[in-house]
C-alpha cells in the first residue's frame, strides 16, 4: 500500500484500441480518476496511428498528471504479428513516460491478476468484477482494454515504483 497519495497511469497498449486508466487514493483506498480507450483507424498507416496514439497519450498525461506509469510486460503468444503490433504500441507508452520522466512499473499478466483478484489465473470476468468492487464502481469498464488498463493501474498503485525513470 502506498504511504502517501499518488497517481498512477495504467495502460493496456494496442494499435486499434489502447486502454488507459488513472488511479489515485483517498484515505488509503484506490479511486478511479478517469479511464478510457484511445482508438485509431486501420485506414491510416501504422506510423500515423502510432503518432496519433502518442499525441493522445501525452494529452492524457498532461491533463491527469500521473506520478508513474504501469504497463504489462509483453506477452509473446503464438501470433507473432499481434505481438509485434502490441510491442509497437507499448513502445509509444514507454516513450511518452520517458519524455515526462515518469517511473515505469512493468508487470506480468499473472501478477496483475494476482494483485487484483488474489488468483494469478483469474479470467477477465473475475478481474472485471474485482475492479468494480475495489473501486466501488456501479459496473466494470465497458471494454476489455479499458478494464485491463484499470487492473494494471491498480497493480501499479499497490506497488511502489523504482526511483529511476524508464529509458
N, C-alpha and C positions, 0 to 999 in steps of 0.2 A: 504494500500500500504506500502511496506517496505520502511524504511528510508535509508538503505544502501544496496549495492549489497549483495546477499546471494544465496546459492544453496540449493534447496530442492529436495530430492528424494521422488517421489510419487510411491507407489506400489499398485498393484491390485493382491492380493495373490490368488494362485490356485496351486494345486498339479501338474497338467499336463501342465499348462501354467500360468506363473507368470509374469504379466506385470510390467514394471518399466519405470520410466522417470525422468530425471534430468532437472530442470528448474532453470534458474538464471535470472538476469536482466541486461539490458544495457539501460542507460538513463531512468531509472524507468519503463521500459517496459519489460514484460516477454519474455524470449528467451529459446527455447528448446535446451539444450546442447546435449542430446542423449536420446534415448528410445529404447525399445525392449521388447522381451518376453524370459524368461527362460523356457526351456522345459525339461520335464523328461519323461521317457518311463514307461508304465504300466508293462513292462517285469521285472522290479526290485521291490523290496519290498518297502513298504511305508517309512520305516526308511531310506533306501538307497536314495530314492527320496528326502526326506526332507534334508538329509545331502548334497546331490548334490545341491539343491536349496540354502542352507545356504552358501556353498562354492562359488557358482556363485554370490550370492548377496554380500558377503564380498568382492569379487574381484571388483564388480561394485563400491562399496563404496570406496575401495582403489584407484581405477582409477579416479573417479569423485569427491571425497571428499565433499560430501554434509554436510551442517551445521545442517540440521534437516531432519526428515522423516515424510511424511504424508501418512496416511493409512485410508481406510474406516472402520468404525465400522462394526462389524459382523452383517449382516442382517440375522435373523433367518426366513427362509422361510418354506414352508411345507415339503421340502425334508431334513429331519434330517441328513441323511448320507452325503449329499453335504455340509451342514453347518459344519459338523464335520471335513471334509477334508479341507475345506477352513480355518477353525479355526486352524488346524494344520499348514498349510502353513503360515497363519497370524502370528502364534507364532514364526515361523522362522524369519520373518521380524522384529518382536519386539525384539527377541533375538539379531539379528545382530546389530540393532540400540543401544540396551542397552550395548553391548560389546564395541561399539565405543563411548559411552556416548553422543549419539545424542538425542536431544529433539524429542519427537514424538507427532504429532498432529493427532487426530482421528476425522473423520468427518462422519456424516450420509450420505447415498447416496443422500438424498434430499438436504442437504447443499451443496454437491459438484455440483449438477445440478444447484442449485440456484446461486451459486458463478460464475459458468462458463457461464450460459445462461440467468440468470435472472428469470428462471422458475424452481421451485423445482420438477415439474412433467414432465420435458423435456424428450423426448425419446433419444435413443442412437444416432440416426442420427442428431438430433439437437445439442447434445453435441459435436459430431464429427465435425460438420460444424463450431461451435463456436471455437473449439480448433484450427482448421486450420486458421480461421480468426484472432483470438487473437495472434497467434504465427507467422502469415504471412507465413504459410506453403502452398506449392502448392496443397497438398491434406491432408486429415486426415490420421492418422496412419492406417496401414493395418489391424491389428486385434483389436477386441473389447477390449481385455485385455490390450493391449498397449495403446489404446485410453483412457480407464478408468484410467490407471496409469498417463497419461498426465493430465487428468482432476483433479485427486487427487493432483498431484504436483502443478498445477495452484492454486487450492484452498489453499494449504499449503503456497505457495508463497505469496498469498494475505493476509495471516493471520499470525501475529507474534506468534511463538511458546512460550510455557511456558519455564521458565528458567531451570527447572529441567529436567533431562532425565527420560525416562520411565524405570521402572523396579526396 
